[in-house]
Structure formats: structure tokens, C-alpha cells
Amino acid sequence: MQSTGTGSDDGVPGGRDSNRVYFDSPGALESAFAGNLTGNLSAAEYALGVKFASRESWAAPVEDTPEHRGEGFLRELRRLQKERGRSLDQSEFDLALDAWREGREQDLGTYFAERVPVGAGKKDVSARSPNQLAYLRAMRSKDLVFGVGPAGTGKTYLAMAMAVSLLVSGQYNRIILTRPAVEAGENLGFLPGTLQEKINPYLRPLHDALREMMDYAAAEELMSRGVIEVAPLAFMRGRTLNHAFVILDEAQNASHEQMFMFLTRLGFHSKCVVCGDPSQADIPHGQSGLPHALDTLAGVDGVAVCRFDTRDVVRHPLVEKIIRAYRENPPHAKGA
């Protein structure tokens, strides 16, 4: 294999005469690709426009870019794997690949350095894009943060991670998670069960996100003690929330009155994160309190507004394509 001329390979076999990037062992190579060498090597080929080959303990670009981005990416994976002394997990591999795909590889150190530690036995959470990194930094420095953007961009997930991290570290005494219980096509009064049973489906996404950050038993124990509270937005009325990290999810479904009520619940030594997507309101047009709050509080000291777009989507890759397709072909375009 011909040399790319990018320099030595740290004295490993091949050295300056090869563009192969050698890992300590076949297992180390596999672990640098999050245990999925074949699948993730193919993903890297697609993202970087490079053809790769691998064998035993090395991988190499067969058809590289003029800037040798394929070889650079392999070296970065080897560096990250050695730095951690363990297998990269899939989210870490994806983070590295996204950065190289978008030409942000010089920022990777910052992304990994600003990880958010969560519950015991759970992996630290990292930003995956510049907007997500700005969001994490805003939550650390501001008492009221708006996270605004489409589904799958990490608004609620990152807010939940920050809340758990600051609770575990003792910086806040409790977490309060809330969202409007909006009747999107169904009338709550006609659903079977008690009021709590009717409300629970609306709160399920918050429960699910919480349990990604914490051990199930630990989360249940904290909820039973009231250290973590998950409740509909209407239940916030008349309260003052002191020493709490408060998250309002699906904020686009809060009315003007509910938004004002919620924002004025903030007590001493509390932090509030408001997550929503103004384009996805399930209440009548013009009644959502989120756009008005964004306009009214823009520039207010102590308030940060972090906006996300489809480039920040961290769900299945198809989600970003679905969002783009729907934006290009909205229902009203065909008289819906």
C-alpha cells in the first residue's frame, strides 16, 4: 500500500511507508469502532466519502481524500480509544464521526471534556453538535434557558442529564419535571381510569428520559421521597420552586397564561429549562405561550435562548430526513 505522506505511525509496523493505522490488537481495533467494525467502518465510508480496508489489527483508507481525512479519522479513533483505555461506545463513535463529517474535528476535545456525569453505572452524556454544546454551557451559567427546535435534537435529553448531574453533585435539592397535558385528538374525560391514570401517558416521555440517566430503583426511590417530581403543568400553579432544577417539556403546548404562571414559579437558587418546538403546537394557532415568551424575554439578563435545527438531530438518521421532507411538503400545501 502506498504512503499518503502524512508522517510516521508512532513506530508501529508500517511506519512512514504505509497509510495503515495500527491498533494494539485486533480487539483494540474492534473496540475503537464501538464493537461494530463492519457496520461502523461502512458508516465512516459513507460519511467521509472514503473507502477503507481492515485486517487483523490495522485499518487503512484505500481511496482517501486529498486531505487524508480517512487516515486522520482512524488516527483520531485510535487516540480516543487509548485515552479512555476502553472500548468506545456507539455514541462516542458517532460523536467523533459527526465531527469529522462536518469538519469540526478540532473541537472534539472540547466535546469530550464537557461531558455531563449522570447516575452511577450510566455513561456520561456529551454534546453532539455546536448547538448542543452551547446549550450545555447555557444551562451551567444561566438560571432560565430555552431550548427550541425540532424533535430529536436533544433538548429534553440534555436538560434531564444536566438536572440529574447537578442533583447527584448536591448543587440542587430536587428535580421537577413537567409538561402540559394537552388533549391531542383525545378527550381525557372519556378515557378510562382515575385522573392520575389519565395523565400518566402524557408524562411517560419524562419518566423514560429520567430512567436513561438513573438506575430504575434509584429513580423510583427518589420519586417516592419527592426528590424527583413528575407532574402536569397545571399542578405548578400557586407553588414557589426553591432549590430545584425545573424542566418544562413540550412548552409549545402551554398557553400564554400557563407560560407566565410557570416562569413566575422560579424560587431561590433554582434553575429552569424550557423545551419546545413552536412548529409542533397541539393547541390552536396563536394560543401558544412559547413564541411570546421567546420574544418577550430576548435579551433579558440571566436568560438564554438556544436554538436547534435538523443538523442537531441525534435520533435515527432517518428522523432528520423526515423532518426535512415534511418542511418541504407541509400538509397545508395540498389543502389539508
Sequence and secondary structure as in RCSB ss.txt:
>XXXX:A:sequence
MQSTGTGSDDGVPGGRDSNRVYFDSPGALESAFAGNLTGNLSAAEYALGVKFASRESWAAPVEDTPEHRGEGFLR
ELRRLQKERGRSLDQSEFDLALDAWREGREQDLGTYFAERVPVGAGKKDVSARSPNQLAYLRAMRSKDLVFGVGP
AGTGKTYLAMAMAVSLLVSGQYNRIILTRPAVEAGENLGFLPGTLQEKINPYLRPLHDALREMMDYAAAEELMSR
GVIEVAPLAFMRGRTLNHAFVILDEAQNASHEQMFMFLTRLGFHSKCVVCGDPSQADIPHGQSGLPHALDTLAGV
DGVAVCRFDTRDVVRHPLVEKIIRAYRENPPHAKGA
>XXXX:A:secstr
    S    TTSTTGGG   EE SSHHHHHHHTTT HHHHHHHHHHHHT EEEEETTEEEEEE  TT HHHHHHH
HHHHHHHHHTS   HHHHHHHHHHHHTT GGGHHHHHHT B  STTS  B   SHHHHHHHHHHHH SEEEEE  
TTSSHHHHHHHHHHHHHHTTS SEEEEEE    SSS GGGSSS HHHHHHHHHHHHHHHHHHHS HHHHHHHHHT
TSEEEEEGGGGTT  B SEEEEE SGGGSBHHHHHHHHTTB TT EEEEEE GGG  S TT BHHHHHHHHHTT 
TTEEEEE  GGG  S HHHHHHHHHHHHS GGGGT 
